[in-house]
Amino acid sequence: MSGRLGRLVRQVLSFLLGSGLGLAVDLSVFALGVRLGAAPWLANVVSAGCATVVVYLFVTKYAFAAERTRTGFLLFVGWYVVSIVLFSVFIEVLHVQTGWAPFVCK
């Protein structure tokens, strides 16, 4: 049981680390994009896309030790495309309507 519990704890910690890494990539690329003059929606599309790839690569290797396949990658990315598009629109509308800084809207 302790071997199984140890693997589960390692899997959860790896997942959290991968998610944190993805968040760091997302926020950093977003801030850079906005600083370079990109519209908030565009900065979000690029930053979230980069973060999605980072999370996929990290989590499949370290958290789940899963075999990486083209189909698996496409399904993973496809799932996030809808989320990225919706949140990009939301960030842009919130920024335009409130005048808040893009990073706050993100």
N, C-alpha and C positions, 0 to 999 in steps of 0.2 A: 504493500500500500504506500509506503513512504517513497518508493521509487516512482510510482505513478503520480503521487502528490508533488514530488520534486519536479517532474517533467511538466506538470500543469502550471506550477508556479513559474518555472522558466519560460514557458510559453506565454503566460500572461505578461510577465515582465518584458519579454521580447516584443510582444504586441504593443505594449505601452511605450516602449522606447521607439519603435518604428513609427507609431502615431505621433509621438512628440517630435521626432525628426521631420516627419511630414509637415507638421504644424510650423516648425521653424523655417522650413523651406518656403511654405506657403506665405507666411507673413513677411519674410525677408524679400522674396521676389515681388510680392505685391507692393511693399513700400518702395522698392527700387523702381518698379514700373511707374508708379504714380510720381515719384520724384523726377523721373526722366520725361514726364509729360503725358503718359498714357492715360486714357480715360479710365475711371475706376472699374467699369465693367470689363474692359480689355485686360487691365492689370490682374483682375481676379481670374479671368479665363486662363491666362498664362500661368499665374502662380498656382492655382488649384490644379492645373494640368501637370505641372512639374511635381507638385506634392503627391498627386495620385500615383505617378510613376515611381517615385521614391518609396512611398508606403508599400506599393505592390512588390517591388523588388526586395525590400527589407523583410516584410512580413512573410512572404512566401519562402524566403531562405531561412530566416532565423526563428520565426514564431511557429510556423506550421510545417516547415521542412517539406513543402509541397513541390511537386514537379511543376516547373514553369512550362506552360504550353501557350501557343499562340491563341487558342480558343479561350483559355482561362484568362489571359491578359485582356483580350477583347471584351469578354463578359465583365471583367472587373472595371475596365475603363468605361464601357458602355453604361454601367450602373451609375458611375459618377458623372458622366456627361450631363445627364438630366439635372442632377443636383447642382453642378457647376453653372449651367445655363440659368437655372432659376435663381440661384443666389447672386449671380452677376447682374441680372436684371434688378433684383431687390436692392443690391448695393447701389447701383446707379440711380434708381428712383429715390431711394432714401437720401443720397448725397444731393441730388438736384432739388428735392423738395425741402430739405432741412438746411442745406448749406453746411452741414457738418463735414469735417475732414474725412476724406475717403477711408483712412485707416480706422477711424471710429465707426464708420458705417460697416466696414468689414467685420 
